[in-house]
Amino acid sequence: MASDEHERVLDPERDAAALKALTHPLRIRLLGLLRQDGPATASELAARTGETSASTSYHLRVLAKHAFVAEAEHRDGRERRWKAVHLVTSWSNTAMEASAGSHAFVGLLRRRQLEHLESALTRHEDDMAAGRLDREWLEPSGITDLLPRLTPESLTELWQMLDDKLRELGARDADDPRAENVVFLAAGLPLAAP
């Protein structure tokens, strides 16, 4: 995707209907699958999710109405292929906190991200065990739970550095045939002293 298609920043006032559309678990999952695996038809997504193609088709149309997905190229001209419009959906936590109902949305999406991590871990383990990934992926793969002491400014700087570095590395590796999709989920959740 082009860099201008990298991120969609949601505003809780302007994008209230789009935020509501994302509260459905299947829609979040469909969007995630399109981002992770690329374009697919409603039938292909139904097979991956265990849903009916009528259900996935309906939810894809809702996502399209709110510009999260769009029609991709036609493979055989009979069934629509869908693609994610953006790689990332983000928002201002401050704006979400100030908007009625948006606070719950942020909590819901954070929990969906954790579910996605669990699903990605299972898929990673299955792919490694079945030999679908080269052994060179074994060492750099992992999860960590560091606990640094940071100021709000330092945490903001860390997020920016991560985003910049991921964009740089993604651009560098885009055409490398060894490159694979990597689920990279980071959390910066300050905890008050007991």
C-alpha positions as CSV (number, residue, x, y, z in Angstrom):
1,M,0.0,0.0,0.0
2,A,1.2,3.5,-0.6
3,S,2.3,5.6,2.4
4,D,-0.9,7.8,2.1
5,E,-2.9,4.6,2.6
6,H,-0.9,3.5,5.6
7,E,-3.1,4.9,8.4
8,R,-6.6,6.1,9.0
9,V,-7.0,8.4,12.1
10,L,-10.6,8.3,13.5
11,D,-12.2,11.3,15.1
12,P,-14.9,10.3,17.7
13,E,-17.2,13.2,16.7
14,R,-16.8,13.0,12.9
15,D,-16.4,9.2,12.7
16,A,-19.0,8.1,15.3
17,A,-20.8,5.8,12.8
18,A,-17.5,4.3,11.6
19,L,-16.5,3.7,15.3
20,K,-19.8,1.9,15.9
21,A,-19.3,-0.2,12.8
22,L,-16.0,-1.5,14.2
23,T,-17.5,-2.6,17.5
24,H,-18.8,-5.8,15.8
25,P,-16.3,-8.6,16.5
26,L,-16.7,-10.2,13.0
27,R,-16.0,-6.9,11.3
28,I,-12.9,-6.4,13.3
29,R,-11.8,-9.9,12.4
30,L,-12.5,-9.5,8.7
31,L,-10.6,-6.2,8.6
32,G,-7.7,-7.9,10.4
33,L,-7.7,-10.8,8.0
34,L,-7.7,-8.5,4.9
35,R,-4.8,-6.5,6.4
36,Q,-2.9,-9.6,7.4
37,D,-3.4,-11.8,4.4
38,G,-4.4,-9.4,1.6
39,P,-7.5,-9.3,-0.7
40,A,-10.1,-12.0,-0.4
41,T,-13.7,-12.8,-1.4
42,A,-16.6,-13.1,1.1
43,S,-16.6,-16.8,0.5
44,E,-12.9,-17.1,1.3
45,L,-13.3,-15.1,4.4
46,A,-16.3,-17.2,5.4
47,A,-14.2,-20.4,5.1
48,R,-11.5,-18.8,7.4
49,T,-13.9,-17.6,10.0
50,G,-16.5,-20.3,10.0
51,E,-19.3,-17.9,9.1
52,T,-21.6,-18.0,6.1
53,S,-20.7,-16.1,3.0
54,A,-23.9,-14.1,3.3
55,S,-22.8,-13.0,6.8
56,T,-19.2,-12.0,5.7
57,S,-20.6,-10.3,2.6
58,Y,-23.0,-8.2,4.7
59,H,-20.2,-7.2,7.2
60,L,-17.8,-6.4,4.3
61,R,-20.4,-4.1,2.8
62,V,-20.7,-2.3,6.2
63,L,-16.9,-1.9,6.4
64,A,-16.9,-0.6,2.8
65,K,-19.7,1.9,3.7
66,H,-17.3,3.4,6.3
67,A,-14.2,3.2,4.1
68,F,-12.3,0.5,6.0
69,V,-12.4,-1.9,3.0
70,A,-12.8,-1.4,-0.8
71,E,-13.4,-3.6,-3.8
72,A,-10.1,-5.0,-5.1
73,E,-9.4,-6.4,-8.5
74,H,-11.7,-9.1,-9.9
75,R,-10.2,-12.6,-10.1
76,D,-12.9,-14.3,-12.1
77,G,-15.4,-11.5,-12.5
78,R,-18.1,-13.4,-10.6
79,E,-17.3,-12.6,-6.9
80,R,-16.0,-9.4,-5.4
81,R,-12.6,-9.4,-3.9
82,W,-12.1,-7.0,-1.0
83,K,-9.0,-5.3,0.3
84,A,-8.2,-3.2,3.4
85,V,-8.0,0.4,2.6
86,H,-5.5,1.2,5.4
87,L,-2.9,-0.9,7.3
88,V,-3.6,0.9,10.6
89,T,-6.6,2.5,12.2
90,S,-5.7,4.9,15.0
91,W,-7.2,7.7,17.1
92,S,-6.4,10.2,19.8
93,N,-6.9,8.7,23.2
94,T,-7.6,12.1,24.6
95,A,-10.3,12.8,22.1
96,M,-11.8,9.3,22.7
97,E,-11.9,9.9,26.4
98,A,-13.7,13.2,26.0
99,S,-16.4,11.8,23.7
100,A,-19.4,9.9,25.1
101,G,-19.3,6.2,24.3
102,S,-15.8,6.3,22.7
103,H,-14.0,5.3,25.9
104,A,-15.8,1.9,25.8
105,F,-14.8,1.6,22.2
106,V,-11.1,1.9,23.0
107,G,-11.4,-0.7,25.7
108,L,-13.2,-3.1,23.3
109,L,-10.6,-2.7,20.5
110,R,-7.7,-3.2,22.9
111,R,-9.3,-6.5,24.0
112,R,-9.8,-7.5,20.3
113,Q,-6.1,-6.8,19.8
114,L,-5.2,-9.2,22.6
115,E,-7.5,-11.8,21.0
116,H,-5.7,-11.2,17.7
117,L,-2.4,-11.7,19.4
118,E,-3.5,-15.0,20.8
119,S,-4.8,-16.1,17.4
120,A,-1.5,-15.0,15.8
121,L,0.5,-16.9,18.4
122,T,-1.4,-20.1,17.7
123,R,-1.0,-19.6,13.9
124,H,2.7,-18.9,14.3
125,E,3.2,-22.0,16.4
126,D,1.3,-24.1,13.9
127,D,3.3,-22.6,10.9
128,M,6.6,-23.3,12.6
129,A,5.6,-26.9,13.6
130,A,4.3,-27.7,10.1
131,G,7.4,-26.2,8.4
132,R,5.5,-23.4,6.6
133,L,8.1,-20.9,8.0
134,D,11.8,-21.3,7.5
135,R,13.8,-22.0,10.7
136,E,15.5,-18.6,10.4
137,W,12.3,-17.2,11.9
138,L,12.7,-19.2,15.1
139,E,15.2,-16.9,16.9
140,P,13.8,-13.5,16.1
141,S,10.2,-14.5,17.0
142,G,8.9,-13.8,20.5
143,I,6.9,-11.9,23.0
144,T,8.3,-9.8,25.8
145,D,6.8,-7.9,28.7
146,L,9.3,-5.2,29.6
147,L,8.4,-2.8,32.4
148,P,10.4,0.5,31.9
149,R,9.8,3.6,34.0
150,L,8.9,6.4,31.6
151,T,7.4,9.8,31.5
152,P,4.4,10.6,29.3
153,E,6.8,12.4,26.9
154,S,9.2,9.4,26.7
155,L,6.3,7.0,26.0
156,T,5.1,9.3,23.2
157,E,8.6,9.4,21.8
158,L,8.8,5.6,22.0
159,W,5.6,5.2,20.0
160,Q,6.9,7.6,17.4
161,M,10.3,5.8,17.1
162,L,8.5,2.4,16.8
163,D,6.2,3.8,14.0
164,D,9.1,5.4,12.1
165,K,11.3,2.2,12.4
166,L,8.5,-0.1,11.3
167,R,7.8,2.0,8.3
168,E,11.5,2.1,7.4
169,L,12.0,-1.6,7.8
170,G,8.7,-2.4,6.0
171,A,9.8,-0.3,3.0
172,R,13.3,-1.9,3.0
173,D,11.9,-5.4,3.1
174,A,8.8,-4.9,0.8
175,D,10.4,-6.6,-2.2
176,D,12.5,-9.2,-0.4
177,P,11.1,-12.7,-1.2
178,R,12.0,-13.9,2.3
179,A,9.7,-11.2,3.9
180,E,6.6,-12.5,5.7
181,N,3.7,-10.7,7.5
182,V,4.8,-10.2,11.1
183,V,2.2,-9.5,13.8
184,F,3.8,-6.8,15.9
185,L,1.6,-5.8,18.8
186,A,3.0,-3.3,21.3
187,A,1.3,-2.0,24.4
188,G,2.3,1.1,26.5
189,L,-0.1,0.9,29.5
190,P,1.1,2.9,32.5
191,L,0.3,1.4,35.9
192,A,-0.2,3.4,39.0
193,A,1.7,2.4,42.1
194,P,-0.3,0.3,44.5
